[in-house]
């Protein structure tokens, strides 16, 4: 049960329905002082230590060990009285054996405090979540961890938009090396100064990381993050679309006119057809008839309500009526305004002007209602199923967000839907300046495929021309030229760091709000933990 170094004089075993208790009387007659290591044999007093062990056959195991206190013989020692030390299985002040601590700590490192407490109860060794977290906090990690020399650096969020930290990953060994409490340049610099073996840093494009890397490692090769370069490129293209928003909106309207769209494929036609749905009245009538039928068969109202998934009061009302009670349609008080006088005008300009503009125009012509009344009447007026001889049947205008377009233009054409391909072709014909920006963006993205030296310089020369729509993005590339050029010619990627950030997020979530930085760091770096405090 215990280490052979512990000499036992007497042992007794007691059984209960849920627990096995071992009462142990040690045999050793003296013990060394933990401060001066001098042996003492004069007994001061004794007490009983209760130690939890691993369960046996589903029963809790408790060791009741008599511990004695000795006088220290060294008069110069500051500790006059000390408690005797036992084998390496029993740590000072501990309330359970080391093997029990190791099992609980391992569970906590894998699943966190709350889930660890649940698993410990199932395994017959129940503890609270706070106990498991406290055992994890009692671990120490190595002060300096050597790396392979190639690291990736990225930020992660304590709380998104407010507090951030830094994660450092060894890209060759594929493991997290360290976590930093912020993303300041000086913090990264001090960490790099302690690791002179680092020669390559793949980093986020944040200026703080660039500055910290340059100051911390004079000769290290910097490699920018390819993913964030693509994100920056999409953001730059979205700014181009916002700049030409008027042209873009006109393209949406023109593309939606009959004759401009290419014929849809059969499967797209099938998807665009509305699926027939039962009206509310037809569903209620079916429930009414079924309720009457079940009531005649002798079923109770509550039973019918549960079977038809309706309220008991509704079923009671159905049973009381001989005929299906139809709901009265809401009466629109259109007579309160003179909306009907402007129907021809509205049918003429509907689809060309928005509601606020239409309201302003008919207001000037004598409309006596408020804007909410106008909207209510207008919505009733333009209903597709309304018998309206004035209103033209307009096809809906299909639009794309700037984010959607920025993704579409950088995708291979064969991966786009037919409608998206047709719209981009239509947009390029209507807006040559947007087409030029797309060509420039696609050329930049293609630089990463060939891994050749030189194409980035020629692309920058074209992108920095005054007529270029991506000139602002190109200036940012030029400012960080060396790191971005390494992305073009190197196979090193920061994608692995993004994966480690996702793992960190999962660990943070399973801590249920209790993951302060020291505890979170130990959870992430538990493979590097070597010894106990």
Secondary structure, DSSP 8 states (H G I E B T S, - for coil): ---TTS-EEEEEEEE-SSEEEEEEEE----EE-TTT--EE--EEEEEEEEEEEEEETTEEEEEEEEEEEEE-S-TT-S-SEEE----TTS-TT-SB-HHHHHHHHHHHHHH-HHHHHHHHHHTT----HHHHHHHHHTEEE-S-----SEEEEEEEEEETTTEEEEEEEETTTTEEEEEESS--HHHHHHHHHT-TT--EEEE-S-HHHHHHHHHH-TT-EEEE-HHHHHHHHHHHHHHHHHHTHHHHHHHHHHHHSTTTS----HHHHHHHS------HHHHHHHHHHHHHHHHHTT--HHHHHHHHT--HHHHHHHHH-SS----------GGGS-GGGGHHHHHHHBTTB-HHHHHHHHHHTT--S-HHHHHHHHHHHT-TTS--SSS----------HHHHHHHHTS-GGGS-HHHHHHHHHHHHH-HHHHHHHHHHHHHHHHHHH--SSHHHHHHHHHTSTT-TTHHHHHHHHHTHHHHHHHHH----SHHHHHHHHHHHHHHHTTTT---HHHHHHHHTGGGEEEE-
